[in-house]
Amino acid sequence: MRIALLGGTGDIGEGLALRFARDTSHEILIGSRDPEKARDAVAEYEDALADRTDEIDIKGFGNEMAADRADIVILSVPPYYAGDTVDAVADSLDSDSVLVTPAVGMQGDEDGLHYHPPEAGSVTQLVAQRAPDGVPVVGAFHNLAADALSNLENDLDLDTLVVADDDAAADTVLTVANEIEGLRALEAGPLANAAEVESVTPLVINIAKYNEEMHDVGVKWIGGSN
Ligand SMILES: NC(=O)c1ccc[n+]([C@@H]2O[C@H](COP(=O)([O-])OP(=O)(O)OC[C@H]3O[C@@H](n4cnc5c(N)ncnc54)[C@H](OP(=O)(O)O)[C@@H]3O)[C@@H](O)[C@H]2O)c1
């Protein structure tokens, strides 16, 4: 499978790219508004992955070409640019693509970060509104700290919550997310539940702010029986 990270030159793009490249056999496409910047990022990621795996399949492209080639397109751009980025690559998306958003709207003050969703209710729902007809949208990876992923010395033991209206698209994202070592993907219902998932992100960042030893904190849900 081909996984594109649009804005994959940034923090969460780097973290997901390194983990997918190290732990899975999928082809990773780094997208950028500037293809040269994408290729520079790929060179850095290859350095970070040197000695870690025999075959690293990771390439850099402009966002549109990365989206065009991919089965899964992850919008790794700041939340206020997510809608415009969907518009910019709309011609490269079709019903066979799965569009994934990890974006969270937040505002900060002296106390910490606060959840600040757009009028659509959540960034995930905004992306769904902007996506071309028939392109399934999935929310995932919202509550992960980029640095926790990028530091490959760090053994993950974290969950990520997945919201989607399209069952097949949800299954696709659950499957690839579960392939990352130490990451467990859990279903959190339809896109209507995205705000609850997104709103956990400012909470974990505030926990990190107020607890020195909790830098890059994430969430592991416990309980149940298995
Ligand atoms: N950082 C985290 O720990 C984290 C964790 C979970 C979820 N997220 C979510 O993931 C998303 C990306 O976060 P990030 O921290 O990785 O962001 P970031 O590093 O600030 O930016 C990511 C990339 O977005 C692109 N970008 C910047 N301005 C843009 C614009 N005006 N239009 C289109 N693309 C633009 C840039 O790529 P090019 O210049 O190469 O195009 C940049 O490298 C956010 O929505 C955030 O809520 C972040």
The ligand as an ORCA input file, in Angstrom:
! r2SCAN-3c Opt
* xyz 0 1
  N       2.970     17.911     16.230
  C       2.298     16.957     16.897
  O       2.785     16.412     17.924
  C       0.938     16.518     16.408
  C       0.368     15.364     16.987
  C      -0.878     14.928     16.531
  C      -1.543     15.651     15.546
  N      -0.961     16.759     15.010
  C      -1.685     17.473     13.958
  O      -0.949     17.249     12.763
  C      -0.991     18.412     11.951
  C       0.411     18.835     11.611
  O       1.089     19.178     12.803
  P       2.655     19.474     12.789
  O       3.039     19.775     14.183
  O       3.354     18.381     12.062
  O       2.688     20.818     11.917
  P       3.911     21.626     11.350
  O       5.175     20.873     11.590
  O       3.826     23.018     11.858
  O       3.575     21.709      9.790
  C       3.502     20.548      8.990
  C       3.668     20.917      7.547
  O       2.544     21.668      7.094
  C       2.914     22.343      5.918
  N       2.338     23.677      5.893
  C       2.708     24.758      6.628
  N       1.976     25.829      6.295
  C       1.127     25.423      5.322
  C       0.131     26.068      4.535
  N      -0.129     27.376      4.674
  N      -0.541     25.341      3.624
  C      -0.279     24.021      3.457
  N       0.672     23.357      4.144
  C       1.354     24.044      5.069
  C       4.449     22.409      5.904
  O       4.903     21.550      4.856
  P       5.526     22.117      3.466
  O       6.120     23.472      3.756
  O       6.562     21.099      3.190
  O       4.398     22.139      2.516
  C       4.824     21.853      7.248
  O       6.055     21.146      7.237
  C      -1.724     19.485     12.740
  O      -2.997     19.599     12.203
  C      -1.744     18.976     14.155
  O      -2.941     19.345     14.808
  C       0.260     17.197     15.411
*
